[in-house]
Amino acid sequence: MKLRSGITTGTCAAAAARAATAALVGGAAPAEVEVRLPSGATIRVPVCSVRVHEGAAEATAVVRKDAGDDPDATHGLEVHVRVAWDDSPGITFIAGEGVGIVTKPGLQMPPGEPAINPVPRQMIAAAIRALTPRGVRVEIAIPGGRAIAERTFNPRLGIAHGLSILGTTGIVRPYCKSALRDALKCTLDVAAACGVTTPVLVPGNIGAKAARARFVLREEQVVEVGNEWQFMLQRLSSYALRAVMILGHPGKLAKLAARQWDTHSARSAPAAPLVAELCREILGRAAPESPTTEGLFAALDATARKTLADELARRIRFAVAAQTGGGVPVAALLVDMAGREIGADGDFSPWQ
């Protein structure tokens, strides 16, 4: 079955800006508008509502986000754009309710600016300039956006109080890997811009909590990789790093020792059999019966657990070092579900 494409928040904002400007210029309230995409193609976008405010100095239009068949967190949200005449020339962008503000360097817009990326700004400006050369203020709001932003990468990227107005093509394709990788790259860009040279890469929340509990780290130092280890490790050579730590639960990280760089459960082998095989090799005996690495390690006595976990950490470290090209020292630290250390290998002095 062919999946249906959708439109980005940037396209929604450009469409709403055009509708509001059309109403402001001529008093019309268009039911749909034409938006030019960065590719040069045009699309027709439905408009939910248009209102000219009292005194005819400003107008607001609303467009509902349709992400198609992509699992987009912003699907169905309303993008409200208020356009008002401004005495100063040019177009001034303002973050309304639910639209974020950039607070850290390293992103496409500098700190203090609304989180409206360059391509959406260009699309919005083109939509307005097709109708008027006058100076305008453009305020973009996404009701409910602040709560949804807490479930996105924005807080980790240093975008406060809301969502970003995004889009490089204007179209949402019905898959999310490229968008995820763009967001992951941004976490490294922000870390680098904030002067981080010793990042701690973690699979997710367990590793992030353990990292912050064990080490004194800046917020930007902890980088959540999810399952995209190959993508992230290969990008490290683009940054001036002194050392890299890999920290997390063996249920994910044991897969790195086996050179499984996409650790998603649907695209990689289970970790427990890998650790069980290592147990036979290192300890000379069968691993405890357990379907999980957590249970396997918990069933070992303290000495055996540390021996096995240290060796697993060593193999993870060597695999990661090879994947990054060996240009930066790597340390690996394994924790259980409670965040307690079970094994480690490498030089941790850069984080002491």
Legacy VTK file of the C-alpha trace (Angstrom):
# vtk DataFile Version 3.0
C-alpha trace
ASCII
DATASET POLYDATA
POINTS 352 float
0.000 0.000 0.000
1.333 3.427 -0.947
1.709 5.739 2.029
0.307 9.256 1.890
2.656 12.245 2.156
1.831 15.300 4.250
3.001 18.864 4.767
5.503 20.297 7.221
4.793 22.874 9.899
6.747 25.289 7.699
4.334 24.755 4.817
1.384 25.184 7.187
2.828 28.460 8.431
3.507 29.702 4.901
-0.058 28.856 3.846
-1.548 30.564 6.890
0.692 33.595 6.354
-0.480 33.881 2.751
-4.138 33.557 3.727
-3.806 36.155 6.481
-1.935 38.551 4.201
-4.540 38.115 1.448
-7.254 39.028 3.935
-5.238 41.986 5.187
-4.583 43.300 1.675
-7.974 42.745 0.099
-10.335 41.666 2.837
-10.851 38.244 1.235
-10.886 35.065 3.338
-9.563 32.313 1.054
-10.637 28.724 1.694
-7.333 27.491 0.301
-4.093 29.046 -0.878
-1.206 28.149 -3.165
2.214 27.675 -1.579
5.474 27.395 -3.468
7.757 24.651 -2.181
11.578 24.933 -2.096
11.703 22.623 -5.135
9.755 25.191 -7.165
6.591 23.078 -7.244
3.357 24.485 -5.855
0.653 22.874 -3.744
-2.817 23.926 -2.651
-3.328 24.001 1.129
-6.775 24.185 2.788
-7.299 27.038 5.268
-9.439 26.406 8.357
-10.284 30.036 9.120
-9.278 33.623 8.410
-10.114 36.645 10.549
-9.348 40.323 9.978
-8.915 42.037 13.318
-10.598 45.251 14.302
-9.165 48.250 12.506
-7.914 46.062 9.609
-4.286 46.419 10.792
-3.787 42.690 11.247
-5.297 39.348 10.338
-5.005 35.748 11.570
-5.327 32.535 9.569
-5.353 28.934 10.753
-4.094 25.845 8.906
-4.320 22.323 10.318
-1.188 20.181 10.055
-1.664 17.051 7.944
1.402 14.814 8.204
-0.075 12.146 5.932
0.842 8.631 7.032
3.981 9.703 8.904
3.883 9.163 12.711
4.448 12.875 13.282
3.874 14.262 16.783
2.436 17.458 15.302
-0.146 15.779 13.064
-3.549 17.418 13.484
-2.288 20.500 15.309
-3.448 23.949 14.249
-0.863 26.478 13.074
-2.057 30.028 13.736
-0.348 32.900 11.910
-1.076 36.519 12.715
0.181 39.061 10.177
0.286 42.761 11.109
1.555 45.836 9.308
4.862 47.102 10.650
6.470 50.527 10.242
9.922 48.989 9.893
10.772 47.348 6.560
11.168 43.631 6.108
9.520 40.722 7.893
9.843 40.234 11.647
9.165 36.776 13.098
7.633 36.347 16.554
7.117 33.115 18.517
3.555 32.843 19.758
2.032 30.259 22.072
3.499 26.788 21.574
6.407 27.877 19.336
9.860 27.542 20.854
12.697 29.970 21.437
16.307 28.989 20.700
18.410 29.158 23.886
21.679 27.479 22.856
24.178 27.943 20.022
24.754 25.340 17.322
21.291 25.351 15.743
20.226 26.943 12.477
18.959 30.052 14.269
20.912 31.928 16.970
19.896 32.041 20.647
17.007 34.374 21.333
15.339 33.809 17.976
12.021 32.010 17.490
12.580 28.366 16.525
11.493 28.976 12.948
14.080 27.440 10.664
15.547 29.214 7.604
13.623 27.346 4.890
10.200 27.933 6.521
11.166 31.599 6.968
11.942 31.817 3.268
8.642 30.130 2.369
6.673 32.444 4.667
8.463 35.500 3.312
7.790 34.426 -0.293
4.109 33.846 0.492
3.812 37.348 1.945
5.926 39.082 -0.691
3.732 37.627 -3.431
1.002 39.929 -2.079
2.685 42.968 -0.517
6.074 44.707 -0.243
5.153 46.348 3.078
6.857 45.620 6.371
5.017 43.061 8.475
5.219 41.259 11.796
4.492 37.547 11.609
3.523 35.789 14.827
3.227 31.996 14.650
1.447 30.017 17.351
0.672 26.326 17.791
-1.886 25.829 20.588
-0.865 22.784 22.622
2.637 22.872 21.147
4.422 23.433 24.434
3.201 20.144 25.934
3.977 18.171 22.769
7.459 19.713 22.552
8.338 18.020 25.849
8.100 14.670 24.009
10.433 15.779 21.221
14.160 16.504 20.996
13.575 20.240 21.535
14.344 20.390 25.286
17.623 18.529 24.694
18.508 20.831 21.812
17.975 23.960 23.871
14.675 25.014 22.326
12.432 26.244 25.127
8.667 26.655 25.515
7.455 24.972 22.365
7.823 23.304 18.991
10.005 24.236 16.046
8.674 25.368 12.685
10.525 22.919 10.465
10.844 21.650 6.932
13.496 21.612 4.229
11.295 20.375 1.386
7.879 21.483 2.621
6.630 17.902 2.369
6.505 15.211 5.074
7.451 11.856 3.595
5.821 8.844 5.292
8.904 7.723 7.165
10.804 9.348 9.990
14.404 8.048 9.886
15.802 11.103 8.119
14.008 13.453 10.516
15.309 11.456 13.481
18.857 11.598 12.147
18.574 15.338 11.574
17.547 15.740 15.208
20.382 13.481 16.415
22.911 15.452 14.384
21.562 18.603 15.995
22.351 17.232 19.456
25.997 16.829 18.428
26.029 20.278 16.794
24.640 21.878 19.944
27.120 20.004 22.137
30.017 21.131 19.932
28.774 24.737 19.861
28.611 24.667 23.666
32.249 23.581 23.871
31.694 19.900 24.696
34.736 17.787 23.801
33.955 14.720 25.945
30.391 13.632 25.136
28.662 10.697 26.798
26.622 8.667 24.317
23.701 6.757 25.818
20.915 4.656 24.300
18.170 6.390 26.281
16.829 7.387 29.653
18.473 4.672 31.794
21.912 5.618 30.512
21.219 9.353 30.718
20.150 9.137 34.375
23.097 6.938 35.292
25.542 9.254 33.527
24.322 12.297 35.415
24.226 10.424 38.722
27.780 9.127 38.408
29.550 12.073 36.754
29.331 15.851 36.947
28.226 16.609 33.408
26.950 19.591 31.514
23.482 19.149 30.079
24.798 19.107 26.507
27.374 16.398 27.263
24.793 13.605 27.443
23.729 12.646 23.929
20.875 10.153 23.505
21.518 7.972 20.453
18.473 5.713 20.540
19.190 2.933 18.033
21.158 4.998 15.500
24.664 4.025 16.589
26.223 3.683 13.151
24.981 7.094 12.070
26.110 8.819 15.259
29.488 7.096 15.607
30.404 7.846 12.013
29.599 11.518 12.594
31.981 11.879 15.547
34.983 12.483 13.293
33.377 15.782 12.232
33.915 17.222 15.716
36.999 18.126 17.762
36.647 15.578 20.559
39.081 14.567 23.308
37.245 11.399 24.356
33.895 9.635 24.055
32.104 7.552 26.665
29.516 4.883 25.812
27.239 4.334 28.814
24.086 2.284 29.186
22.388 -1.022 29.792
23.861 -4.185 28.239
20.452 -5.027 26.811
21.260 -2.443 24.160
25.007 -2.004 24.270
25.937 -5.709 24.049
24.764 -5.512 20.441
27.549 -3.027 19.683
30.144 -5.624 20.698
28.638 -7.837 17.991
28.853 -4.961 15.467
25.089 -4.548 15.363
24.918 -0.779 14.935
21.144 -0.511 14.552
20.013 -1.790 17.949
16.268 -1.677 17.323
14.743 -4.976 18.447
13.115 -5.482 15.042
16.434 -5.071 13.216
18.969 -6.737 15.501
19.482 -9.990 17.363
18.500 -10.189 21.060
21.276 -9.229 23.457
20.785 -12.025 26.003
22.068 -14.865 23.753
25.104 -12.739 22.862
25.933 -12.244 26.543
25.235 -15.916 27.279
27.773 -16.931 24.635
30.309 -14.517 26.112
29.630 -16.024 29.546
30.541 -19.502 28.283
33.678 -18.103 26.659
34.928 -15.982 29.566
33.666 -17.826 32.648
33.898 -21.315 31.189
30.366 -22.245 32.153
26.829 -21.930 30.895
25.081 -18.665 31.595
22.187 -18.596 34.072
18.839 -19.210 32.408
17.291 -15.849 31.652
15.559 -14.255 28.658
17.132 -10.887 29.524
20.607 -9.538 30.120
19.360 -7.948 33.349
18.328 -11.330 34.717
21.488 -13.025 33.464
23.829 -10.583 35.211
21.689 -10.506 38.367
21.945 -14.300 38.678
25.756 -14.254 38.727
27.802 -13.794 41.897
29.522 -10.422 42.262
32.935 -11.586 41.052
31.607 -13.386 37.982
29.277 -10.494 37.197
32.120 -7.970 37.212
34.439 -10.224 35.203
31.815 -10.762 32.518
30.606 -7.145 32.427
34.148 -5.752 32.280
34.950 -8.003 29.318
31.719 -6.995 27.572
32.582 -3.329 28.152
36.050 -3.937 26.723
34.603 -5.470 23.558
32.102 -2.645 23.217
34.918 -0.144 23.551
37.030 -1.844 20.882
34.084 -2.160 18.484
33.136 1.494 18.914
36.747 2.643 18.525
36.994 0.707 15.268
33.696 2.133 14.032
34.837 5.707 14.719
38.164 5.132 12.969
40.233 5.076 16.144
40.788 8.819 16.153
39.343 9.478 19.598
39.758 7.531 22.877
36.676 5.543 23.918
35.515 4.402 27.355
32.569 2.085 28.011
30.494 1.735 31.164
27.632 -0.713 31.711
24.819 -0.237 34.224
21.841 -2.274 35.349
18.225 -1.106 35.200
18.686 0.811 38.450
21.684 2.661 37.044
24.273 0.799 39.136
27.624 0.098 37.496
28.215 -3.550 36.614
31.246 -3.251 34.353
33.588 -0.761 32.724
36.633 -0.468 30.487
38.797 2.441 29.376
40.134 5.709 30.745
37.472 7.703 32.585
39.749 10.534 33.710
38.316 13.018 31.143
35.028 12.869 33.098
36.483 12.917 36.638
LINES 1 353
352 0 1 2 3 4 5 6 7 8 9 10 11 12 13 14 15 16 17 18 19 20 21 22 23 24 25 26 27 28 29 30 31 32 33 34 35 36 37 38 39 40 41 42 43 44 45 46 47 48 49 50 51 52 53 54 55 56 57 58 59 60 61 62 63 64 65 66 67 68 69 70 71 72 73 74 75 76 77 78 79 80 81 82 83 84 85 86 87 88 89 90 91 92 93 94 95 96 97 98 99 100 101 102 103 104 105 106 107 108 109 110 111 112 113 114 115 116 117 118 119 120 121 122 123 124 125 126 127 128 129 130 131 132 133 134 135 136 137 138 139 140 141 142 143 144 145 146 147 148 149 150 151 152 153 154 155 156 157 158 159 160 161 162 163 164 165 166 167 168 169 170 171 172 173 174 175 176 177 178 179 180 181 182 183 184 185 186 187 188 189 190 191 192 193 194 195 196 197 198 199 200 201 202 203 204 205 206 207 208 209 210 211 212 213 214 215 216 217 218 219 220 221 222 223 224 225 226 227 228 229 230 231 232 233 234 235 236 237 238 239 240 241 242 243 244 245 246 247 248 249 250 251 252 253 254 255 256 257 258 259 260 261 262 263 264 265 266 267 268 269 270 271 272 273 274 275 276 277 278 279 280 281 282 283 284 285 286 287 288 289 290 291 292 293 294 295 296 297 298 299 300 301 302 303 304 305 306 307 308 309 310 311 312 313 314 315 316 317 318 319 320 321 322 323 324 325 326 327 328 329 330 331 332 333 334 335 336 337 338 339 340 341 342 343 344 345 346 347 348 349 350 351
